[in-house]
């Protein structure tokens, strides 16, 4: 009994595992210097914007990148970081933040892009290295809605193993630091420049590796970016069980200028003529399938 009590006291006083404290900070005790080599400013007609630079404290990994308020986590390699992101029409404010024991250092650059408006942008990141928080999109098709009910088996499934979107969406693989299939912080990216009318389903499929037990997945959803109809939603979800598929959000494009968003657990269950009547049924099928399902690919 005495041994059990002593063991309990030791365990309760043990410091928390570092990975449970969110994104790790660098080990340096001197405030880091962050440098952005790109973007260099000025105007561009490229649909992608390069974010490239360095941080003096090479133990800072990942570095935090904010582009117009959307937060990304980027791996660093020997103090260097580099990746392309979809550009927003007009001003793109890029901020790089490096945190170590001395605090947070920042660098900022602004670039302007003459590109069409992106009506739908989906960004999924994780706050833990060594885990998979795979992004899965289910797109509406011309046969996906019948009698105000979604046909889950007819929705187009777009994800890491099937990036070809039938309706023209673009899925960007998590290709930082080598193989796209490398576990890590992400980001997983999906954009659609002309989303079809209908309901999109956004989910994540979680697979930890090694001793990683849990993570916090963060979805940043932006609709009609840079316009008067701009709509942003951020969803944070804890993920702990291997193989778990969790519904993050539904997006209902009513037409080319109007969209509705439903986030389970945050919003009331939608009803009315604009929404299919079987959202909960479809969500259950998606979570039970483990990320698979649909005519355009399953989990392999």
Buried (B, 14 or more C-beta within 10 A) or exposed (E): EEEEEEEEEEEEEEEEEEBEEEBBBBEBEEBBEBEBBBBEEEEBEEBBBBBBBBBBBBBBBBBBBBBBEBBBBBBBEEBBBBBBBBBBBBEBEBBBBBBBEBEBBBBEBEBBBEBEBBBBBBBBBBBBBBBBBBBBBBBBBEEBBEEEBBBBEBBBBBBBBBBEBBBEBBBBBBEBBEEEEBBBBBBBBBBBBEBBEBBBBBBBBBBBEEEBBBBBBBBBBBBBBBBEBEBBBBBEBEBEEEEBBBBBBBBBBEEEEEBBBBBBEEEEEBEEEEBBBBBEEBBEBBBEBBBBBBBBBBBE
